[in-house]
């Protein structure tokens, strides 16, 4: 019963996150929306895991890195979600290109 109610709670957090992110019935707040979707994913909601993973395909200021997206796709695969394996493969194939396009860390301190 506890596991079932926790899964339902995670699903509700995910759904709320999508509404907040997209601005359905309110002003859109992508940052808070993605935070809620992540909470739903971490709580065990496979749809939230897939949503977070898919959002890396259209990078933005609040979307996950490819590494994080692959981790969530792995979690969804552990939940036996059939969408997870193909998504993970697509993310893994795109990751090297994303890494190459990312700015290199130089170790030089930047002014604030």
C-alpha positions as CSV (number, residue, x, y, z in Angstrom):
1,X,0.0,0.0,0.0
2,X,2.8,2.4,0.8
3,X,4.6,1.7,-2.5
4,X,1.3,2.2,-4.4
5,X,0.6,5.5,-2.7
6,X,4.2,6.7,-3.2
7,X,3.9,5.8,-6.9
8,X,0.6,7.7,-7.1
9,X,2.2,10.7,-5.4
10,X,5.2,10.7,-7.8
11,X,2.8,10.5,-10.7
12,X,0.9,13.5,-9.4
13,X,4.1,15.5,-8.9
14,X,5.1,14.6,-12.5
15,X,1.7,15.8,-13.9
16,X,1.9,19.0,-11.9
17,X,5.4,19.6,-13.2
18,X,4.3,19.3,-16.8
19,X,1.5,21.8,-16.2
20,X,3.8,24.3,-14.5
21,X,6.5,23.8,-17.2
22,X,4.1,24.4,-20.0
23,X,2.0,27.1,-18.3
24,X,-1.3,25.3,-18.4
25,X,-3.7,27.5,-16.3
26,X,-0.8,29.6,-15.0
27,X,2.3,31.4,-16.1
28,X,4.9,29.0,-17.4
29,X,7.8,28.3,-15.1
30,X,10.1,25.9,-16.8
31,X,12.6,25.8,-14.0
32,X,10.1,24.8,-11.3
33,X,8.3,22.5,-13.8
34,X,11.5,20.5,-14.5
35,X,12.3,20.4,-10.8
36,X,8.9,18.8,-10.2
37,X,9.3,16.4,-13.1
38,X,12.7,15.3,-11.6
39,X,11.1,14.8,-8.2
40,X,8.4,12.6,-9.9
41,X,11.1,10.6,-11.7
42,X,13.2,10.2,-8.5
43,X,10.0,9.1,-6.8
44,X,9.6,6.2,-9.2
45,X,7.3,7.5,-11.9
46,X,8.4,6.0,-15.3
47,X,6.6,8.6,-17.3
48,X,8.6,11.3,-15.5
49,X,11.8,9.4,-16.1
50,X,11.0,9.3,-19.9
51,X,10.0,12.9,-19.9
52,X,13.2,14.1,-18.3
53,X,15.3,11.9,-20.7
54,X,13.4,13.2,-23.8
55,X,13.9,16.8,-22.7
56,X,17.6,16.4,-23.2
57,X,17.0,16.0,-26.9
58,X,15.9,19.7,-27.0
59,X,18.5,21.3,-24.6
60,X,17.5,24.4,-22.7
61,X,18.5,26.2,-19.6
62,X,16.6,23.8,-17.3
63,X,16.9,20.5,-19.2
64,X,19.2,17.7,-18.1
65,X,22.6,16.9,-19.4
66,X,22.9,13.9,-21.6
67,X,24.5,12.0,-18.8
68,X,21.6,12.7,-16.5
69,X,19.1,11.9,-19.2
70,X,20.8,8.5,-19.8
71,X,20.7,7.8,-16.1
72,X,16.9,8.5,-16.0
73,X,16.4,6.3,-19.1
74,X,18.3,3.5,-17.3
75,X,15.9,4.0,-14.3
76,X,12.9,3.8,-16.7
77,X,14.3,0.6,-18.2
78,X,14.6,-0.9,-14.7
79,X,10.9,-0.2,-14.4
80,X,10.3,-2.2,-17.6
81,X,9.2,0.8,-19.6
82,X,9.4,-0.2,-23.3
83,X,10.3,3.3,-24.4
84,X,13.4,3.4,-22.3
85,X,15.9,1.2,-24.2
86,X,15.4,3.0,-27.6
87,X,15.6,6.4,-26.0
88,X,18.7,5.4,-24.1
89,X,20.4,4.3,-27.3
90,X,19.5,7.5,-29.0
91,X,20.8,9.6,-26.1
92,X,24.0,7.6,-26.0
93,X,24.5,8.1,-29.7
94,X,24.1,11.8,-29.4
95,X,26.1,12.2,-26.3
96,X,29.6,12.4,-27.9
97,X,28.5,15.2,-30.2
98,X,27.0,17.1,-27.3
99,X,30.2,16.7,-25.3
100,X,32.3,17.9,-28.2
101,X,30.1,21.0,-28.5
102,X,30.3,21.8,-24.8
103,X,32.8,24.4,-23.7
104,X,36.0,22.9,-22.3
105,X,36.8,23.3,-18.6
106,X,40.1,25.2,-18.4
107,X,40.5,25.4,-14.7
108,X,40.9,29.1,-14.9
109,X,38.8,31.0,-12.5
110,X,36.2,33.3,-14.1
111,X,35.4,36.7,-12.7
112,X,32.1,37.0,-10.9
